[in-house]
Amino acid sequence: MTTTIDARGRVTIPVALRRALGMREGDTVVLSAEGGVVRLALAEGALDPGRPVTDECLVACLAQTTSPFDGLAAAAEADHRAGRTVSIRDYAVEKGITLDA
């Protein structure tokens, strides 16, 4: 399959490929480049939203990325999607902390 890069640097992944890989709008992908080859992978491949993020899970995700911040962001997003996060306001209420308005 081939595709082109548009003026804003975006690449369209063909529908057949997105369907084959189970990609949906809004999915986070990880990009890496080595030896002139660009690799694209779903971030969720290493982070299953149905289970807690473990050290092994983070290592697997970080191995797919070019920046450790990308892996940490993917872990945070997986936690959020799985409902394992709370807002700062909810946390403050739970801990009895008063936030400035």
Secondary structure in CASP SS format (residue, H / E / C, confidence):
PFRMAT SS
TARGET T0000
AUTHOR 0000-0000-0000
METHOD secondary structure of the structure
MODEL  1
M C 1.00
T C 1.00
T C 1.00
T C 1.00
I E 1.00
D C 1.00
A C 1.00
R C 1.00
G C 1.00
R C 1.00
V E 1.00
T C 1.00
I C 1.00
P C 1.00
V H 1.00
A H 1.00
L H 1.00
R H 1.00
R H 1.00
A H 1.00
L H 1.00
G C 1.00
M C 1.00
R C 1.00
E C 1.00
G C 1.00
D C 1.00
T C 1.00
V E 1.00
V E 1.00
L E 1.00
S E 1.00
A E 1.00
E E 1.00
G C 1.00
G C 1.00
V E 1.00
V E 1.00
R E 1.00
L E 1.00
A E 1.00
L E 1.00
A H 1.00
E H 1.00
G H 1.00
A C 1.00
L C 1.00
D C 1.00
P C 1.00
G C 1.00
R C 1.00
P C 1.00
V C 1.00
T C 1.00
D H 1.00
E H 1.00
C H 1.00
L H 1.00
V H 1.00
A H 1.00
C H 1.00
L H 1.00
A H 1.00
Q C 1.00
T C 1.00
T C 1.00
S C 1.00
P H 1.00
F H 1.00
D H 1.00
G H 1.00
L H 1.00
A H 1.00
A H 1.00
A H 1.00
A H 1.00
E H 1.00
A H 1.00
D H 1.00
H H 1.00
R H 1.00
A C 1.00
G C 1.00
R C 1.00
T C 1.00
V C 1.00
S C 1.00
I H 1.00
R H 1.00
D H 1.00
Y H 1.00
A H 1.00
V H 1.00
E H 1.00
K H 1.00
G C 1.00
I C 1.00
T C 1.00
L C 1.00
D C 1.00
A C 1.00
END
